[in-house]
Each structure stands twice: as C-alpha cells, then as structure tokens.
Amino acid sequence: MLTRRSAIMMGAAVCAAPLVRAQTAEPFRFALTPVFLDNDAAVISALRGALAAAMGQEIELVQRRTYQEITGALLDGSVDAAWTCGYPFLQHRAELSLLGVPVWRGEPLYQSYLIVAEDDPATGLADLRGGTHAFSDPDSNSGFLVTASDLVRMGEVADKFFSRAIFTYGHRNVVRAVAGGLTRSGSVDGYVWEVLNSVEPDLTARTRVVERSEKLGFPPFVARSDRMAEAGTVACAAALKSLDQTDQGQTVLQLLYLDGVTAAEPPLFDGIAARMAIMEGG
C-alpha cells in the first residue's frame, strides 16, 4: 500500500495522468536516486504502475545511488528522464532541459536546512567548527553546495572546518545521522525535513534547525535537451504539469505534500548558480 509516509521519500515523483500519451512499445526509463527515495519495494511497484497507466506505455524505473550516476545515465541515453537536483542540472546546463519543477507551499522553491541535535548549543554554522557533519550527496544543492559555499564565504573549506564529514546518500539518512548522534550536524533538504516533521515527528524532534538558506529552485524533472521532442518525453512533461487536474494526480500530490508541477525556465536556479560561482571563486 502506498502510504503518506513512504510516498514522500520517492526521489523522483510521479509522471501521472497526462493528456498526452507516448503510444510506443518501448519502455520509458525514469531514473530515481536514493538521495530522496526510501528504497521500499512496494513504493517502487506503485510508482511503476502509476507511470505506466498515465503514459500508456511500459515503465522501467532505473535506480542509481548518486546524482553523478543519474546524470551520467541521462547523458549517455540510458534513461529518458529523471528527478534530479538544481546543482547537477546547472552543471550540465548545455545538455539538459527542464520538464517541470514541483510546487511546494505555493512556490517552486525550497531551502537547505542546517541541523544539529535537539540539545546542541550551536546557533549557526560558525559554532560547528571541529565537529562531525553529514552531507547527503556531493552534487546536492541543499545537501552539500549551500553549506560548502557558506564555508567558502567564511574563508573555510569543509574538509578542514569539520573534523570529519560523511555522505549519507539520502536526506532522511542525514536526519538519522544527526538524531542518532553519528554526526553533530547535517545539511538537509528543507522540504524533506518538513515532511518528515509531519510523518515522523519522533525523528525530527531529536534535531533542531539552526540555519535556513535563502529560497532556491526546487529539484527539477529533466531530460536530455536533444530528446525533448520525443513522444515519451513530451508525454512525461505533460503528465507532470497535469497532476493537479485529475483525481489520480491530486492524490499523488497529496501523498508527496506538493501543490503541483509547473513549467519553469533556467533563471529559477540563479541562486544555485550564484553559489556555484562562490565555490569556483567567482
């Protein structure tokens, strides 16, 4: 059964109930990453079924551990589309295009949260020098880039500022690491933390948000630019942007705590681009 608790951890949301169908015998390959995904077989099965029904074709869900692997699969044609992050999208802006961007709390925006244990006295990043830290993925905006660029602004680098930094390859795992005392602090997707706060309050109650970033472009759905006119890609984009227009789509959005999916242009991610420039010394 697809529950509210399990559905929120889908790393790539559902291309559901489109007005355009691909009408092809070839499977549509949709990439998922555990950075968001709770690797639950029942959830994977439900997602595959929803995609197949919505797009009128077989769906092959492709799971990879990292954003780098997802990006590589998009670029080499191993997958047709993916729910990725604004950071890798901008890293490969010349090769990738937007299918749509989720809308959360009325905006296609989210924040990175810096979290510590509930009883930790820290009030901000500067207080965490010498501690251990959990990042989600080296290509994650909220789970790495925001904190790393904040450190550069302070004249620091993560490897030297923290006594040890780990990558958990999952935002929920970042929260677990801090809540369980594995690390003193962590960088986490604010959307994931807020939804976990609704569905797993006992977990988030053991953490505390000490800093919130500016609002940045929400992790987008993308495909390779030279494949945007293909039938499957067109069907997926139409499906995403029609979620709020059907009962099935509205159910999916409710499960994901999202308002819908909207069309977007690359300037939505200018804030992330600015942080990338900081990392590059620009």
Backbone torsions as a table, in degrees:
resi	resn	phi	psi	omega
1	MET	NA	136.4	179.2
2	LEU	-84.8	106.8	-177.5
3	THR	-98.5	164.6	176.3
4	ARG	-61.0	-36.6	-177.1
5	ARG	-67.5	-44.0	-177.4
6	SER	-78.8	-34.4	-175.6
7	ALA	-66.0	-33.0	-176.1
8	ILE	-64.7	-23.2	-176.2
9	MET	-89.2	8.5	172.9
10	MET	-65.3	121.4	-179.1
11	GLY	-71.3	-33.8	176.3
12	ALA	-120.5	120.9	-174.8
13	ALA	-72.3	-177.7	-167.7
14	VAL	-93.0	133.3	170.8
15	CYS	-85.7	85.7	-168.7
16	ALA	-111.4	150.3	169.3
17	ALA	47.9	58.9	-180.0
18	PRO	-82.0	162.9	171.3
19	LEU	-88.5	-14.6	179.9
20	VAL	-115.2	130.4	178.1
21	ARG	-114.2	147.5	-173.5
22	ALA	-73.8	-33.8	179.3
23	GLN	53.7	58.9	178.6
24	THR	-144.1	151.2	179.8
25	ALA	-81.6	-15.6	-178.8
26	GLU	-74.1	139.7	177.0
27	PRO	-69.0	145.9	173.6
28	PHE	-93.2	124.1	-172.9
29	ARG	-99.7	114.4	-174.5
30	PHE	-115.0	125.2	-172.5
31	ALA	-92.8	139.3	178.0
32	LEU	-124.6	148.8	174.4
33	THR	-128.4	142.5	178.5
34	PRO	-70.5	-0.7	174.5
35	VAL	-53.5	-39.2	172.8
36	PHE	-106.0	-34.8	-165.1
37	LEU	-71.7	129.8	167.8
38	ASP	-85.0	111.3	-167.4
39	ASN	-73.3	76.2	-175.9
40	ASP	-111.9	123.5	-175.7
41	ALA	-60.4	-36.7	-180.0
42	ALA	-66.2	-38.2	178.8
43	VAL	-67.7	-42.9	179.6
44	ILE	-60.5	-42.9	180.0
45	SER	-63.7	-42.9	179.6
46	ALA	-64.7	-39.3	179.0
47	LEU	-65.0	-43.9	178.6
48	ARG	-60.6	-43.2	-179.9
49	GLY	-64.6	-40.4	179.9
50	ALA	-65.8	-41.2	178.6
51	LEU	-64.3	-44.1	-178.3
52	ALA	-63.0	-43.6	-179.1
53	ALA	-66.5	-38.3	-175.8
54	ALA	-72.6	-39.0	-172.3
55	MET	-100.1	-5.7	176.7
56	GLY	68.4	32.8	178.0
57	GLN	-157.2	164.9	178.1
58	GLU	-65.5	142.6	179.8
59	ILE	-117.1	131.5	172.9
60	GLU	-111.5	113.9	177.6
61	LEU	-88.9	124.8	-176.7
62	VAL	-109.9	119.7	-178.6
63	GLN	-105.0	134.4	175.3
64	ARG	-133.3	157.2	-173.9
65	ARG	-79.5	-33.4	-171.0
66	THR	-127.2	161.1	173.3
67	TYR	-62.7	-35.6	179.3
68	GLN	-60.4	-41.1	178.7
69	GLU	-68.0	-38.6	177.9
70	ILE	-63.7	-45.6	179.4
71	THR	-61.6	-43.2	178.5
72	GLY	-60.4	-40.1	179.5
73	ALA	-67.1	-37.1	175.7
74	LEU	-64.0	-46.0	-174.7
75	LEU	-69.9	-33.7	-179.5
76	ASP	-90.7	2.4	176.4
77	GLY	83.4	9.2	179.5
78	SER	-69.9	-25.7	175.2
79	VAL	-131.0	159.7	-176.4
80	ASP	-95.5	-29.1	-178.0
81	ALA	-159.0	165.5	178.9
82	ALA	-159.6	156.5	166.7
83	TRP	-96.3	109.3	-174.7
84	THR	-116.9	-153.7	-179.4
85	CYS	-122.9	156.6	179.4
86	GLY	-61.8	-29.0	-179.8
87	TYR	-65.2	-57.2	176.9
88	PRO	-64.9	-29.2	175.3
89	PHE	-59.6	-45.4	-179.5
90	LEU	-72.7	-31.4	176.7
91	GLN	-61.1	-28.3	-177.6
92	HIS	-125.1	40.4	-176.2
93	ARG	-58.0	-32.4	-177.8
94	ALA	-70.5	-23.8	-175.0
95	GLU	-105.9	-18.1	-172.9
96	LEU	-117.0	148.8	177.1
97	SER	-130.6	159.2	-176.2
98	LEU	-84.5	133.6	169.3
99	LEU	-93.1	-27.8	-179.4
100	GLY	165.7	165.8	179.9
101	VAL	-132.8	130.4	178.1
102	PRO	-61.4	148.2	175.5
103	VAL	-107.7	124.5	-178.5
104	TRP	-126.8	126.5	-179.2
105	ARG	53.3	40.7	173.4
106	GLY	87.0	-1.6	-177.2
107	GLU	-140.9	151.5	174.4
108	PRO	-85.1	47.5	-171.6
109	LEU	-135.6	158.5	175.3
110	TYR	-153.8	-179.0	-179.9
111	GLN	-132.3	158.8	168.5
112	SER	-93.2	138.1	177.1
113	TYR	-110.8	138.8	169.4
114	LEU	-101.7	120.4	-174.1
115	ILE	-120.6	153.1	174.3
116	VAL	-135.2	176.1	175.8
117	ALA	-66.1	154.0	-174.9
118	GLU	-53.2	-39.0	-174.9
119	ASP	-98.5	10.6	179.8
120	ASP	-73.7	136.8	-177.2
121	PRO	-79.7	-5.9	-176.4
122	ALA	-59.4	144.3	176.5
123	THR	-116.8	-3.3	179.3
124	GLY	-175.8	-179.7	-175.9
125	LEU	-59.2	-39.9	-176.6
126	ALA	-60.1	-24.9	-178.9
127	ASP	-79.9	-6.3	-172.1
128	LEU	-99.0	7.9	179.5
129	ARG	-56.1	133.3	177.0
130	GLY	83.7	-2.7	178.5
131	GLY	-91.9	176.4	175.0
132	THR	-92.6	150.8	-173.2
133	HIS	-141.6	144.5	177.9
134	ALA	-111.1	121.4	168.8
135	PHE	-102.6	161.7	178.0
136	SER	-90.6	-48.2	-174.8
137	ASP	-158.8	139.7	-178.5
138	PRO	-65.0	-15.2	176.6
139	ASP	-106.9	16.6	177.7
140	SER	-92.3	132.7	175.1
141	ASN	-66.2	-60.2	-175.9
142	SER	-71.3	-28.9	-175.5
143	GLY	-95.4	3.4	175.1
144	PHE	-156.7	-58.4	-169.1
145	LEU	-57.4	-43.6	-176.9
146	VAL	-59.5	-51.6	-178.9
147	THR	-66.3	-42.3	-179.3
148	ALA	-62.0	-41.4	179.4
149	SER	-72.2	-32.4	173.9
150	ASP	-62.8	-38.7	177.9
151	LEU	-66.1	-40.7	177.6
152	VAL	-60.5	-40.1	176.5
153	ARG	-59.8	-29.6	178.9
154	MET	-86.5	0.1	-176.7
155	GLY	79.1	24.2	-176.4
156	GLU	-122.5	167.3	170.6
157	VAL	-131.2	149.1	-173.0
158	ALA	-57.9	-42.1	-175.4
159	ASP	-62.0	-27.8	-179.5
160	LYS	-99.4	-31.4	-178.3
161	PHE	-69.5	-45.4	177.5
162	PHE	-90.9	148.8	176.7
163	SER	-70.4	-30.2	176.6
164	ARG	-159.2	137.6	176.2
165	ALA	-126.9	137.9	-179.8
166	ILE	-122.9	158.5	171.8
167	PHE	-111.3	124.5	-176.4
168	THR	-94.7	-16.2	-177.3
169	TYR	54.6	43.9	174.1
170	GLY	177.3	129.7	-179.8
171	HIS	-66.1	-37.7	176.2
172	ARG	-62.1	-35.2	178.2
173	ASN	-66.9	-31.2	174.3
174	VAL	-62.9	-46.5	179.5
175	VAL	-62.0	-42.5	177.7
176	ARG	-60.5	-42.3	-177.9
177	ALA	-61.4	-42.8	-179.5
178	VAL	-74.3	-44.9	-179.4
179	ALA	-61.8	-34.8	-178.0
180	GLY	-89.5	-0.7	177.8
181	GLY	82.7	8.2	177.3
182	LEU	-66.4	-38.4	174.6
183	THR	-130.7	158.6	179.0
184	ARG	-75.3	-36.3	-173.4
185	SER	-141.8	171.4	179.9
186	GLY	-158.9	156.6	175.6
187	SER	-110.1	122.3	-170.2
188	VAL	-139.9	151.0	174.0
189	ASP	-63.4	123.3	-178.5
190	GLY	-64.1	-34.0	176.7
191	TYR	-61.4	-46.6	179.6
192	VAL	-63.9	-44.4	-179.4
193	TRP	-61.5	-43.1	-178.1
194	GLU	-65.6	-39.4	178.8
195	VAL	-70.9	-40.7	174.0
196	LEU	-59.2	-34.6	178.7
197	ASN	-63.9	-26.3	176.7
198	SER	-85.0	-40.2	-172.5
199	VAL	-99.8	-21.1	177.2
200	GLU	-135.9	61.5	-176.0
201	PRO	-61.8	-26.0	178.5
202	ASP	-66.2	-30.1	178.0
203	LEU	-75.0	-53.3	-177.1
204	THR	-68.3	-23.5	179.0
205	ALA	-63.8	-20.6	178.4
206	ARG	-88.0	5.6	176.1
207	THR	-126.9	168.0	179.3
208	ARG	-143.8	135.4	178.5
209	VAL	-84.1	122.9	-179.4
210	VAL	-106.7	-21.3	175.6
211	GLU	-146.3	144.1	173.1
212	ARG	-123.8	133.6	179.1
213	SER	-73.9	174.2	167.3
214	GLU	-63.3	164.1	177.8
215	LYS	-74.0	136.2	-175.2
216	LEU	-131.9	162.1	-178.9
217	GLY	-58.1	129.5	-177.6
218	PHE	-64.5	146.8	177.8
219	PRO	-50.3	122.4	-170.5
220	PRO	-95.1	165.0	166.7
221	PHE	-90.1	132.0	-175.8
222	VAL	-136.8	161.4	172.0
223	ALA	-144.8	168.1	178.6
224	ARG	-68.8	137.9	-173.4
225	SER	-58.6	-38.6	-177.0
226	ASP	-78.9	4.4	178.3
227	ARG	-119.1	10.2	-176.2
228	MET	-65.4	-24.5	-179.1
229	ALA	-90.2	-3.8	-179.9
230	GLU	-68.8	150.7	-174.0
231	ALA	-58.3	-45.0	-178.9
232	GLY	-64.1	-40.8	179.5
233	THR	-65.7	-43.3	177.6
234	VAL	-61.4	-43.1	-179.9
235	ALA	-63.4	-41.0	-179.4
236	CYS	-66.1	-44.7	179.1
237	ALA	-61.1	-42.9	178.5
238	ALA	-64.2	-40.0	179.3
239	ALA	-61.1	-47.3	-178.2
240	LEU	-59.7	-46.4	-174.9
241	LYS	-78.2	-5.6	178.0
242	SER	-105.5	5.6	-175.9
243	LEU	-56.2	-38.5	-176.1
244	ASP	-80.8	2.6	-176.4
245	GLN	-103.7	-0.8	-179.7
246	THR	-132.0	157.6	178.1
247	ASP	-61.5	-44.2	-179.1
248	GLN	-63.3	-44.2	179.8
249	GLY	-64.3	-39.5	179.0
250	GLN	-65.0	-34.6	176.9
251	THR	-64.7	-43.8	178.9
252	VAL	-61.4	-45.5	179.8
253	LEU	-62.1	-38.4	178.1
254	GLN	-64.0	-41.9	178.4
255	LEU	-61.3	-35.3	-177.6
256	LEU	-91.7	0.0	-178.3
257	TYR	58.7	33.2	177.9
258	LEU	-110.7	156.2	178.8
259	ASP	-89.0	-28.5	-177.0
260	GLY	165.8	-167.6	175.7
261	VAL	-131.0	131.8	-175.9
262	THR	-120.3	156.6	170.9
263	ALA	-67.5	149.2	-179.1
264	ALA	-150.4	160.4	176.9
265	GLU	-117.3	157.3	-177.2
266	PRO	-52.2	-31.9	178.7
267	PRO	-57.8	-18.7	174.4
268	LEU	-55.4	-26.3	-174.7
269	PHE	-102.6	19.4	-179.9
270	ASP	-62.2	-33.0	178.3
271	GLY	-64.2	-39.1	176.2
272	ILE	-68.2	-40.0	178.0
273	ALA	-59.5	-39.1	179.4
274	ALA	-63.5	-37.9	178.2
275	ARG	-71.9	-34.4	174.2
276	MET	-62.1	-39.1	178.7
277	ALA	-64.2	-36.2	176.1
278	ILE	-61.5	-43.2	-179.9
279	MET	-65.2	-30.5	-179.1
280	GLU	-89.4	0.5	178.9
281	GLY	83.4	13.9	-177.7
282	GLY	-88.8	NA	NA
